[in-house]
Amino acid sequence: MSCDSDLLIIGAGPAGSTAAILMARAGWRVTVVERDDFPRQKVCGECVAAGNLDLIDDLGVGLEFHGLAGPELRQAGWMRANRTLRADMPRCPDGKYPFGRAIGRDRLDALLLERARAVGATVLQPATVVAIRGSAGHFVCEYSLGAPHGGTGRGSYRTLSAAVVVDAHGSWDRGPIFGMARAERSTPTRRSSDLFAFKARFCNTRLERGFLPVLAIEGGYGGMVVSDDERTTIACCVRRDVLTRCRPATPGASAGASVELLLRRSFPDLGRMLDGAQREGAWLSVGPIRPGIRVYAGDSIFRIGNAAGETHPLIGEGISMALQSATLLATQLRQISPGALSSERHSEIQQRYNAAWRRAFTHRLRVASGYAHIAMHPFIS
């Protein structure tokens, strides 16, 4: 049975766009559905580890990336209330780039998606996938054109068919519904330990270029880095109970403003770095985040990026895992032609991808969880 597309990718972040580039170059008919207009910022650390920069080049956006990204990250730090420890970053032993860089998600995502278009992927944007039905070889996607909160065409649903579906939506998004009509799903239980993520960008800070300090605070953690255009990004995660306690200090203000005050009061060094700085726009926030593994050998669709599994953001592996998981999946899919995709072959590829994903990332999730525990209990470290 013929399909409108060989491969449907839900989400055009680093994972989705990387998969689109690799599969379109392999001759597959690729459709990417992205709900937001670009450029747009997202709550995410902006570090791209040195080991991924060769891949950035291979994807065809290296020249633009290196022209935009912040300075090489040559020093790391551990910032506590009373002092900041420093250490030199180890040089990456593989590839031609010894140190990582930082770049805003507005810049990185736009670069990768434009490259996907250039190599032949079809992009539906803004558009929201609301339901997926079917099985390997013939999925039917129901989607709505327009922005998710009231854009042109919202409420006018369309369908397209695809042989393979890849879920690359963000971990805090609801994502599409598989195997059923549009419906409400249950809301996760609220817990005092829930982590909420925040991010803001500042101009004219006193943070040293190439220095990446980790912020260790009771009930939370974060980091800051000089990124593209000499902008400083502060990203952090704060537990629900800590956020609740600090809100009264800023009555009527946003949760982000409360978090900024908490950080300034908790870290005198950070306060000095922000003296005289100007914040670009409002604080962004999402949550609660749900670190963990979400790939399974029996899935009917493939998952990459945060849809596949999420680590605590503390170790700055989000973008790395997005790029690398997309590459792992593309390596498997490129071994077949979409017309030869039987349910048995789909299952074999899913099992191989699932095993490769877990080999590549399970240890990172465990290490990140350990570091996060230490950072959120700085008085035991």
Buried (B, 14 or more C-beta within 10 A) or exposed (E): EEBBBBBBBBBBBBBBBBBBBBBBBBEBBBBBBBBBEBBEBBBBBBBBBBBBBBBBBEBBBBEBBBEBBBBBBBBBBBBBBEEBEEEEBEEBEEEEBBBBBBBBBBBBBBBBBBBBBEBBBBBBBBBBBBBBBBEBBBBBBBBBBBBBEEBEEBEEBEEBBBBBBBBBBBBBBEBBBBEEEEEEEEEEEEEEEBBBBBBBBBEEBEBBBBBBBBBBBBBBBBBBBBBBEEBBBBBBBBBBEBBEEBBEEBEEEBBBBBBBBBBBBBBBBBEEBBEEBEBBEEBBBBBBBEBEBBBEEEBBBBBBBBBBBBBBBBBBBBBBBBBBBBBBBBEBBBEBEBEEBEEEBBBEBBBBBBEBBBEBBEEBBEBBBEBBBBBBEBEEE
